[in-house]
């Protein structure tokens, strides 16, 4: 497939998957600021927790008296437990996200990770482009997710990618994930180059994903072989840049990628001088990588 056709397919994929359905999302606010976005059906579900939520024409907010981080966290843990018990969540993670207005803002509360999309809260993650330069040029490593994963089972992902839990800093999260997902030691991971961020907003069966992804590029030796430590990856594949582009463009078949991997990989490709793209096409694709979350 020619590069122009691949780029058109990537653009079509992202335009479709990064466009939430045109429904009236209901705001979940904390202290008058946006914390999450909910479907009307989920708002009706929250009406069953009158001690915890106030629901009115403006949207959903915490009930009076739930004004501290601890009180809100405890209340949300109760809700999360009820949702999990009724089968409304993906696999329970026993890991919490900090829910806040911005990454460097004080958390309003902490929330079980499997609830994040249900409430449409903003989350943060980190991904690593594992790059290898050999006699045939530049290539990227991809990891196939385990078929047992609750989200995107069996799809290819970037070499390293994972959510940033609670109050974890970005670089330590990247280094932790690098070891867990690819067996990359901390010393090697510390050489990764920060490459900015991308964003993903995507309506899925389990809710609304709103994520900011901190991106790193990591140069790996030609003899590097990924060694997954946590059982979340079942295959690794090293692809030339043209093949990587074709992979993220695919939407059918056995070899497809997660949406996150598509955005992160596209951002990487657009930054490579040896993978030229016409300026107007580059600008349009780059804009898709950074739509407001």
C-alpha positions as CSV (number, residue, x, y, z in Angstrom):
1,X,0.0,0.0,0.0
2,X,1.4,3.4,-0.9
3,X,2.1,5.9,1.8
4,X,-0.6,8.3,0.7
5,X,-3.2,5.5,1.0
6,X,-1.8,4.5,4.5
7,X,-2.0,8.1,5.7
8,X,-5.5,8.5,4.4
9,X,-6.5,5.3,6.2
10,X,-5.0,6.5,9.5
11,X,-6.7,9.8,9.1
12,X,-10.0,8.1,8.5
13,X,-9.5,5.8,11.5
14,X,-8.7,8.6,13.9
15,X,-11.4,10.9,12.6
16,X,-13.9,8.1,13.4
17,X,-12.6,6.8,16.7
18,X,-11.7,10.2,18.2
19,X,-15.1,11.7,17.5
20,X,-17.5,10.9,20.5
21,X,-21.1,10.3,19.5
22,X,-23.2,13.4,19.3
23,X,-25.2,12.9,22.5
24,X,-25.9,15.3,25.3
25,X,-23.1,14.4,27.7
26,X,-23.9,15.3,31.3
27,X,-21.2,17.2,33.3
28,X,-19.9,15.7,36.5
29,X,-18.5,18.7,38.4
30,X,-16.4,19.2,41.5
31,X,-16.1,22.6,43.0
32,X,-17.7,24.0,39.9
33,X,-15.1,22.5,37.5
34,X,-15.4,19.7,35.1
35,X,-14.4,16.3,36.5
36,X,-16.1,13.9,34.2
37,X,-18.7,13.3,31.4
38,X,-21.6,10.9,31.8
39,X,-24.3,9.4,29.6
40,X,-27.9,10.1,30.7
41,X,-28.3,6.4,31.5
42,X,-25.3,6.6,33.9
43,X,-26.7,9.7,35.5
44,X,-29.9,7.8,36.2
45,X,-27.9,5.1,37.8
46,X,-26.2,7.6,40.1
47,X,-29.6,8.8,41.2
48,X,-29.6,5.7,43.3
49,X,-26.9,7.2,45.5
50,X,-28.7,10.3,46.9
51,X,-26.4,10.5,49.9
52,X,-23.4,10.9,47.6
53,X,-24.6,12.8,44.5
54,X,-26.6,15.9,43.8
55,X,-28.3,15.8,40.3
56,X,-29.9,18.9,38.9
57,X,-30.2,20.8,35.6
58,X,-26.5,21.7,35.7
59,X,-25.4,18.0,35.9
60,X,-24.0,15.9,38.7
61,X,-22.0,17.0,41.7
62,X,-21.2,15.7,45.2
63,X,-23.8,16.0,47.8
64,X,-23.4,18.6,50.6
65,X,-21.0,17.4,53.2
66,X,-18.7,15.6,50.8
67,X,-16.2,18.4,50.6
68,X,-12.9,16.8,51.4
69,X,-10.6,14.6,49.4
70,X,-11.0,11.8,51.9
71,X,-14.8,12.0,52.1
72,X,-15.1,12.0,48.3
73,X,-12.7,9.1,47.9
74,X,-14.5,7.0,50.4
75,X,-17.9,7.8,48.8
76,X,-16.6,6.9,45.3
77,X,-15.1,3.7,46.6
78,X,-18.6,2.8,47.8
79,X,-20.1,3.6,44.4
80,X,-17.3,1.7,42.6
81,X,-18.0,-1.4,44.7
82,X,-21.7,-1.3,43.9
83,X,-21.0,-0.9,40.1
84,X,-18.5,-3.8,40.2
85,X,-21.0,-6.0,42.1
86,X,-23.6,-5.4,39.5
87,X,-21.2,-6.2,36.6
88,X,-21.1,-2.6,35.2
89,X,-17.3,-2.3,35.2
90,X,-14.4,-3.9,33.4
91,X,-12.0,-6.0,35.4
92,X,-11.3,-4.6,38.9
93,X,-7.7,-3.2,39.0
94,X,-7.3,-2.6,42.7
95,X,-5.4,0.6,41.6
96,X,-6.5,4.1,41.8
97,X,-6.3,7.2,39.6
98,X,-6.1,10.7,41.0
99,X,-9.0,12.7,39.7
100,X,-8.0,16.3,39.2
101,X,-8.3,19.3,36.9
102,X,-4.7,19.0,35.6
103,X,-1.8,16.7,36.2
104,X,-0.1,19.1,38.6
105,X,-3.4,20.1,40.4
106,X,-4.3,18.7,43.9
107,X,-6.6,15.7,43.5
108,X,-10.3,16.1,44.2
109,X,-10.5,12.4,45.1
110,X,-9.0,9.0,44.1
111,X,-11.0,6.6,42.0
112,X,-10.7,2.9,41.3
113,X,-9.1,2.6,37.8
114,X,-11.8,0.4,36.3
115,X,-14.3,3.3,37.1
116,X,-12.4,6.0,35.1
117,X,-14.2,5.5,31.8
118,X,-17.6,4.9,33.5
119,X,-17.4,8.5,34.9
120,X,-15.5,9.9,31.9
121,X,-12.8,11.4,34.1
122,X,-9.5,12.7,32.7
123,X,-6.6,10.3,33.1
124,X,-2.9,10.3,32.4
125,X,-0.7,7.6,30.9
126,X,2.8,7.1,29.6
127,X,3.9,5.3,26.4
128,X,7.4,4.5,25.1
129,X,8.3,4.2,21.4
130,X,11.0,1.5,21.4
131,X,13.1,2.4,18.4
132,X,15.9,0.4,16.8
133,X,18.2,1.6,14.1
134,X,19.8,-1.1,12.0
135,X,21.3,-1.7,8.5
136,X,17.7,-1.6,7.1
137,X,16.9,1.7,8.7
138,X,14.7,2.7,11.7
139,X,12.2,0.3,13.2
140,X,9.7,0.2,16.1
141,X,8.8,-2.5,18.6
142,X,5.2,-3.4,19.2
143,X,3.7,-5.6,21.9
144,X,0.6,-7.8,21.4
145,X,-1.7,-7.5,24.5
146,X,-2.8,-10.7,26.2
147,X,-6.1,-12.1,25.1
148,X,-7.1,-12.0,28.8
149,X,-6.9,-8.2,29.0
150,X,-10.3,-6.6,29.7
151,X,-9.6,-3.7,27.3
152,X,-8.4,-4.3,23.7
153,X,-7.4,-8.0,24.2
154,X,-5.1,-9.3,21.5
155,X,-4.4,-6.0,19.9
156,X,-0.9,-4.6,19.4
157,X,0.2,-1.8,21.6
158,X,3.3,0.3,21.7
159,X,6.3,-1.5,23.3
160,X,5.5,0.1,26.7
161,X,2.3,1.8,27.8
162,X,0.4,2.2,31.0
163,X,-1.7,4.4,33.2
164,X,-0.1,6.7,35.8
165,X,-1.7,5.7,39.2
166,X,-2.5,8.0,42.1
167,X,0.3,10.6,42.6
168,X,3.0,8.8,40.7
169,X,5.4,11.1,38.7
170,X,5.7,10.7,35.0
171,X,9.3,9.5,34.7
172,X,9.1,6.9,37.5
173,X,5.9,5.6,35.9
174,X,7.6,5.3,32.6
175,X,10.5,3.4,34.1
176,X,8.2,1.1,36.1
177,X,6.1,0.2,33.0
178,X,9.3,-0.3,30.9
179,X,10.4,-3.0,33.3
180,X,7.0,-4.6,33.7
181,X,6.1,-4.7,30.1
182,X,9.4,-5.1,28.3
183,X,12.1,-6.0,30.8
184,X,13.9,-2.7,30.3
185,X,16.0,-1.9,33.3
186,X,15.8,1.5,35.0
187,X,19.2,2.6,33.7
188,X,18.3,2.0,30.1
189,X,14.8,3.5,30.6
190,X,16.3,6.6,32.1
191,X,17.9,7.4,28.7
192,X,14.4,7.7,27.1
193,X,13.8,11.1,25.5
194,X,10.6,13.0,26.5
195,X,8.7,13.8,23.3
196,X,5.7,15.7,24.6
197,X,2.2,14.4,24.9
198,X,-0.8,13.3,22.8
199,X,-4.4,13.0,23.8
200,X,-7.3,10.5,23.3
201,X,-11.0,11.0,23.7
202,X,-13.0,8.0,22.7
203,X,-16.4,6.6,23.5
204,X,-16.3,2.9,24.3
205,X,-18.7,0.3,25.7
206,X,-17.3,0.9,29.2
207,X,-17.7,4.7,29.0
208,X,-15.7,7.7,27.8
209,X,-11.9,7.5,27.6
210,X,-10.3,10.9,28.2
211,X,-6.6,10.5,28.4
212,X,-3.4,12.6,28.1
213,X,-0.4,10.4,27.2
214,X,3.1,11.4,28.0
215,X,5.3,10.1,25.2
216,X,8.9,8.9,25.3
217,X,11.3,7.7,22.6
218,X,13.8,5.1,23.6
219,X,16.7,4.0,21.4
220,X,17.3,0.3,21.9
221,X,20.3,-1.8,20.8
222,X,20.0,-4.0,17.7
223,X,20.2,-7.1,19.8
224,X,17.5,-6.1,22.3
225,X,14.7,-8.6,22.8
226,X,11.6,-7.5,24.9
227,X,11.0,-9.7,27.9
228,X,7.5,-9.1,29.4
229,X,7.4,-9.4,33.2
230,X,3.7,-9.1,34.1
231,X,2.0,-11.4,31.6
232,X,0.2,-8.6,29.8
233,X,2.0,-9.1,26.5
234,X,2.2,-12.3,24.6
235,X,4.1,-11.4,21.4
236,X,6.5,-8.7,20.3
237,X,7.1,-7.5,16.7
238,X,9.8,-5.2,15.3
239,X,8.5,-3.3,12.3
240,X,10.1,-0.9,9.8
241,X,8.4,2.5,9.8
242,X,6.4,1.8,6.7
243,X,5.1,-1.4,8.2
244,X,4.4,0.3,11.5
245,X,2.3,2.9,9.6
246,X,0.3,0.1,7.8
247,X,-0.3,-1.6,11.1
248,X,-1.8,1.4,12.9
249,X,-4.0,2.1,9.8
250,X,-5.6,-1.4,10.0
251,X,-9.0,-1.6,11.6
252,X,-9.9,-5.2,10.7
253,X,-8.2,-8.6,11.0
254,X,-5.9,-10.2,13.6
255,X,-3.2,-7.5,13.4
256,X,-4.7,-4.2,14.7
257,X,-3.5,-1.8,17.3
258,X,-5.1,0.0,20.2
259,X,-6.3,3.5,19.6
260,X,-3.7,4.8,22.0
261,X,-0.9,3.0,20.1
262,X,-2.2,4.4,16.8
263,X,-2.0,8.0,18.1
264,X,1.3,7.6,19.8
265,X,2.9,5.8,16.8
266,X,1.5,8.4,14.4
267,X,3.0,11.2,16.5
268,X,6.3,9.4,16.4
269,X,6.2,8.9,12.6
270,X,5.4,12.6,12.0
271,X,8.5,13.6,14.0
272,X,10.9,11.6,11.9
273,X,12.9,13.4,9.2
274,X,13.5,10.1,7.4
275,X,9.7,9.5,7.1
276,X,8.7,12.7,5.2
277,X,5.0,13.8,5.0
278,X,3.7,16.8,3.1
279,X,3.3,19.8,5.4
280,X,-0.4,20.2,5.1
281,X,-1.0,16.5,5.7
282,X,1.4,16.5,8.6
283,X,-0.4,19.4,10.2
284,X,-3.8,17.7,9.8
285,X,-2.6,14.4,11.3
286,X,-0.7,16.1,14.1
287,X,-3.9,18.0,15.1
288,X,-5.7,14.6,15.4
289,X,-3.0,13.5,17.9
290,X,-3.8,16.5,20.2
291,X,-7.5,17.0,20.2
292,X,-8.8,18.3,23.6
293,X,-9.4,15.6,26.1
